[in-house]
Amino acid sequence: MSDKQDVTESEISCLEMVRNGNYLNVASACNEVETLVAKGYVSKVALVGMPLMQRHYDYVLSVPGLIVLRQYKP
């Protein structure tokens, strides 16, 4: 598939960390995870019930992210 060519090793390690829950409640515009959000591999949900912490998100792997991760790490 063409997804294999446009995913770097660092993005694969980020996908693994998102899968393991290491990027819970973290948000940064320059974060590499934000690049994965833009590619559609990771989705982010704003934390509910924290009005003063509007820039905090919960990152979760999307289906395309799971597929790409499985291609690299069977």
N, C-alpha and C positions, 0 to 999 in steps of 0.2 A: 504494500500500500504506500501511497505517497506520504502518509503521516510519519513514516520512519525517517525520511530524509530531513524533515524540518524540526526535529526535536533533538536538542543537544543533551549531552550527558548530565550537565548541571540541571537542566529542566527535568530529566528523569529522576534525579535525586530529590528535587523539589516535589515532584509528584508522589514519591515514596513518603516524604515527610508529611505531606498533606494527608495522605492515606492513613498514616500512623497518628494523626492528630497533633503534630508538632506546630502547626500554624494556626492553632485555635486563638481567636481574639487578637490577631495581629493585623495591622493595616499600615501600608506605606505606599505612596505613589511610585516610588522607585524600587519597590520590592519585586523580586523575580517572580513571585507568585502572581502579581498583577499582570505580568506578561502572559502567564498561563490562563488567567481569567480572560484576557483579550483574545486568546486563541480558542477559547471554549473548552479547555481541558479541566478547568476548575471553576466552580461557582462559589459566589460569596453571598452571605446573608447577614444583614445588619443585626446586631444583637438587640433583642427587644427588652424593654424595661430599663434601659440605661440611657436616659435622655441626655445626660452630660457627656456621654462617651459615644457620640454619633459616628466616630471614625473607626470603631472597632467592629470587626466582622468575624464570622465563623466560616472558614474555608472548607469546602467539601469537593471531592472528586466528582466530575460529571461522567456520563457514560463514555464520551470520546476519550476522556483522560484515563479511564479504566482500561479501555481498549488499547491505547498507546502504551500504557504501563505494562499490560500483559504481553504485548508484542516484544518488549525489551526484557522483561523479567518474568519468564513463564513459571 
